[in-house]
Amino acid sequence: MRGDIQLPINLLAIATADTVSHQVFATVPLFAMMGLLAARAGMGKDLYEVANFVFYKVRGGLGIATVAANAVFASITGSSIASASVLARISVPEMKKFGHTNRFAVGVVAGSSVLGMIIPPSAMLIIYAITADQSIGQLFLAGIVPGVILSIAYAAAILAMAYLAPNFVGGRQRSDETMGSEEWRSLTAADIALKLLPVAFLVVMVLGGIYLGIFTAVEAGAVGALLALLIALARRLLTWRGSWDCLVETGHITATILFQIIAASMYSRMLGVAGLPTLFGAWLEAQQLSVPMLMTCYVVLLILLGTIIDTASMILIVAPLFLPLIEALGLDLVWFGIITVIGAEIGLLTPPLGISCFVIKSTLNDPDISLSDIFTGAFPFAVIMLLVLMLLTAYPELSLLLV
């Protein structure tokens, strides 16, 4: 565009240095490690057992238990991929054992796994915060109510499907006599407290520290990773090999996200040099779109891109184009971030690139469950996400209730 090769080289050097050296990016490896260590400590299994014990007499209760476990597990992992991987191993065999269809079992896991992207601490909220220059703490606060609404919507939908579409859900009514002798089915109050205490302690320390102003987001990530490590060691569930695997996987996650952010930083500088945000904003203004029409176009764009682009890349590519216009219209950028993340999340469940669906397929490695089964089972939950997204778009105050 400028006829000088030195210009993009200099921009790339600046983009790389600014990205890697910025302290806020330390949240990426710290929260990633916290989630991996929490999974190693068996917290996902504990949450599912307690939720299963609570909901076992409800029709579709195993599905609701999976949603509940994923919602809480999301508050210590921040990753849909981690949630999908852990809960797929635990809940799908249990649901199949009680006669639920393959499509329902994997659909519930895939659908509820996306809660990890919106319930704090969320890696996608961190990426958006950096892209839009917004407070990570405020975005974490804003993600709580939408995450709860989405969880309740999922649970209500599972209950409705159990009565209205029994052939899709399958399963049989469980009672105390049919519960069997598995350990989780005879939990006492002390057992429940013992299983929930480490999770509650971790969530309160990390998120409570951020919200009360005791920690910055980076410091909270460090505290969370340390506490998760101590819990895993106290439970004697972390071996030297397991520790090494956590470190390596943390490195993979961090390198992937930082490379994406470096590329996005270069991309945003290229947009500035080309003047594209200004031109794009002027074009949108010339269309005289109302705010509802503008947001409808934005959400449709996110859903379409979600079929071919991963969530992080989508946020990094699309958000910078719309941010100047959203700010000029006086709309709240924190609310816009929640809409962006949830809209991008739908792509995790839609073919051909639904990453959560592929993770479940590879995790289960079950020849009886095809990729088509997973996408079909996840479809109702993608529709529910879209309905919740419409609700949050129409009523921004829901996202800003705690901010």
N, C-alpha and C positions, 0 to 999 in steps of 0.2 A: 504493500500500500504506500510505502514511503520511498521505495527504491534504495533502501540502505539496509543491508543485512545486519549491520552492527546494532541497529535499533532493537530488533526482536531478541538478539542475543543479550543485550543489556537488560531488557525487560524480563527475560527469563531468569537472569542472575538475581535481579532484585526480587522477583516473585518467589524464587526458591529460598533466598536468605530471609525474607520477611516471614515466610510461612514456617520454616523449620525452627527459626530462632525465637518465635513468639511464645511467651510462656503459656498462654491460654491453650495451646495445642497439647500441653502435657496432660490435659484432661483425657485425651483419646487413649493413650496406653494405660493410664491409671484405672479408668472405669472399665476398660476392656479386661484388665487383669483381675479386677474385683469380681466381675461377672464370671470369669473362668474359674477362679478359686472357689466362688460360692457354689458353682456347679459341682466341682470336685468334692466339696464338703457335704454333698448330698442334700442341699437345701431344696432343690427342685423336687426331689423324691418326697421329702418331708411335707412340703406344701401340698403335693398331690394327695398324699395319704390322708392328711387332715381334711382337705376339701372333700375328698371322696367319702370320708366318714360322716361329714356334715350333710351331704346331699344324697346319700345312697338310697333313701326311700322316695326321692322325687323322681317322677318319670323323666327320663333323659338326664338323670342326676350325674352320671359319669361325664357327660359332655359339659354340664355346668361346672362340675368339679375341675375339669381341665381348664375352662375359662378362668375360674377363680385362681387356680394355681399359677396360670400364666400371667394373670394380672399382677399378682404379688411378686412372682419371680422376675417380672419385667422391672420392678423397682430396684433390683439389685444387679441386673445384667445390662440393661439398656440396649439389648440387641435382640432382634427378631430371630436371627439365625441361631443364636445360642438357645433361645426358648424353644424353637422348633426342634432342634436337635435333642435337647434333654427330655422334653415332654413326649416326643414321638416314641422314644424307647419305653417310657413308663406307662402312658395312658392308652396308646393304641392296642397293645396286647390285652390290657384289662378290658377295654370296651369290646374287643372281638370275643373275649371269653364269655361275656354276658350277651352275646348274640347281636350286637350292633353291627350294621353293615360296614363294609370296608370304606365306602365313600363317606359315610357320616363320621367314622372314627378319625380318618385322616383330615377330613374337612374341618372338624372342630380344632384340631391341633394347628393346622395351617392358618385358619382364621384368627384364632386367639393369639398366635405367635406374633402378629403384627402389633400387639399391645406394647411390645418392647421398644417400638419406635416412637411411641407418644408418651408413655408413662415415664417420668424421670427416674434416674438419669438416662437420657436418650442420646445416642451418638448422633442421630439425625438433627435433634434440636441444637446440639453443640455446633454441628456444621452450619446450620442455618444462622445461628447466633453470630458466628464468625463472618459469614457471608454478608449479613445485613447489619453488622456492627451493633448488635443488640446484647442485652445482658443475658448471660446463660442462666443466672438465678431466676430472672423474671420469666424466661421461657419454660424453665422447669416448673415453676408455680402454675403457669398457664396450661401446662400439659396434664395436670392432675384431674381437673373436672372433665375435660373431654375423654380422658382415659377411663374414668369411672363410668361416664355415660355410655361409651362404646362397650365396656364390659357388661353393663346391665342390659344393653340392647342385644348383645350376643346371648346372654343367659335367657332372656325373654323369648328370643327367636328359637332357641333350642327347645324350650318348654312348649312353644306353639307347634313346632315341627313334630314333637313327640306325639301330640294329639291329632294334628291335621295331616301329617305325612308319615304315618307309622311305617310304611314300606321303605321310605328313604332312611329313617332312623334305625328301625329294627330294635333289637333288645327285648328283654323281658323284665317284668316287674320284680324287683328284689325285695326280700323281706329278711327279718332276722334269721329265719330258718334256712334261707338259701344263701346266706352270706359266706358260708364256708368257714375255714379255720385260719385264713390268712391273718397275719399279725395286725395289719392296719384296721381290720374289722372288729377288733376288740380293744380299741384304744381307750385308755382312761383319761381323766382330766389332767393327770400329771404327765402322761405321755404327750398329750396335745401341747401342753405348756412347754415341755422340753423340746418339741419339734419346732414350735413357733418362736420361742425366745431368741435364738440366734438371728433369725430373719428379722424379727421386730427390732432387735438391738442394732443390727446393721443399718436398717432403713432409717431409724430414728437418728442415729449418729451422723449418717451421711447427709440425708435430706434436711433433717432438723438443724444440723450445723450450718447448712447453706442458708436456710430460710431465717434463722435467728441471727445471721450475720457473724457467727463464730468462725466459720471457715469461708475462704473463697472456694470457687468450684474446683480449682486445682488442688487445694489443700484437702477438700472433702474427698476427692478421688484417691489421694494418698492415704488418708485415714481409712477409707473404705477398703482399699487393697490390703492394708496392714491387718485390719480386723478380720477380713475374710481369710487371710493367711493363718492368723492365730486360731480361728474357729476350726479350719481344716486340720491344723496340727493337733488341736485339743481333741478332735474326734478321731485322730489317727487314721485319717483317710487320704493323706497326702504323702506319697512316696517321693524319693529323689527323682525317679523317672517322671512322675506326675508333675513335679515342680518344673522340670525341664520342658515338658510338653506345654505347660501354661506359659512359660517365658517365650517359647518359640511361636506359639499361636498368637500371643500378644504382639510379638514383633511383626507377624504377618498382617494382622489387623491394622496395626499402626502404620506400617509401610504403605499398605493399600490406600488407606484414607488420606495419608499425607501426600502421596503421589497425586491423588485425585484433587486435593486442595491446591497443590502447586499448579497443576494444570488449569484449575478453575481460576486461580489468581492470574495466571498468564492470559487466560481467556477474557477475564474482566478488563485487564489492561488493553488487550487487543480491541475490545468493544469501545473502550474510551478513546483510543487512537482513531478508530473508524467513525466515532460519533454515532454508533448504532443505537444506544439507549435514547439519545435525544431524538433521532429520526423515528424510532419505534414509538416513543411517547407522543410525538407530534402526530404520527399516523393514527394512533388510537384516539387521541383527542379529536382528530378530524372526523372519526366515525361517530362521535357524540354518543358513545355508549354510556348507559347508566351504570351505576356501581353493581347492581345485580347482574346485568348483562356482561359486564367486564369480568366479574368473578366466575360466571358460568363459562365463559370462554377459557378462562385460566384453568378451571378444574377439568374441563374437557381436554385441554391440551396436556395436562398432567396425566390423565388417564390414558390417553393415546400414546404418549411417550413411555408410560410405564410398561407397555407391551414390548418395548425394544431396548430400554435403557434402565440401568439399576437406579435405586432410590437416591443414593448420594450424588451421583452424576447428574440426575435430573434436577435436584435442588440447586446444585452449583451452576448448572447451565441456564435454567429457566428463570430462577428467582432474580438474578441481577438485571434481567431485561424489564421486569415488571416493578421492581422496587422503587425506581424514581417516580413512576406514575402513581403508585400506591401512596407514596409519601406526599406527593403533590396534591392528591385528593384528600389528604388529611386522615387517611385510614391508619389504624394502629398496626405497626409493623410486628408486634408480638402476636396479635391475632392472625395476621397474615402468615406468620411462621407456622402456626398450628394448622391452618388450612393447607399450607404447602406440604407439610410433613404427612398429614393424613391423606391428602390427594395423591402424593407420591407413593404412599404405602399400599394403595390399592393395586399398584403394579406388582407387588410381591405375590399376589394371588391370581394374576391374569396371565394366560399364555401369550407368547411362547417363552417369556423370560421370568416367569414367577419364581423367584429365587427360593422363597420359603417352601414351595411345592417340591422343587428339586432337592432341597436339603432333606426333607422328610423322606423322599424316595430313596436317596442314598443312605440315610440313617437306618431305615427299616430293612432295606435290601430283601424285601418280601416279594417273591414271584407272583403271589396272589393279588398284590396291590399294584396296579399300573399307574403310570403318570396321568393317564386320562381320569382314573378314579379320583386322584388327588385334586386335579383341577376342577372336576365336576363337584366334588364335595366342598371345595372352597368357594364355589360360585355364590351360594346364598350369603356367605359372610362378606364377600366383596360387595354385594348389593346392600347389605346392612351398613357397611362402612360408608357407602355413597349416601345413604339416607341420613346417617349421623353427620356426615360432612355438610349436607344441605342444611341441616338444623343449625350447625355451628356457624355456617356462612350467614344464615338469616338472623341469628341472634349472637352477635360478637361478644355480648356481655357474659355468655356462658364460659368462654375461654378466658375472660379477663376477671372472673369472679374473685380469684385469690391474689391477683397482681396488685 
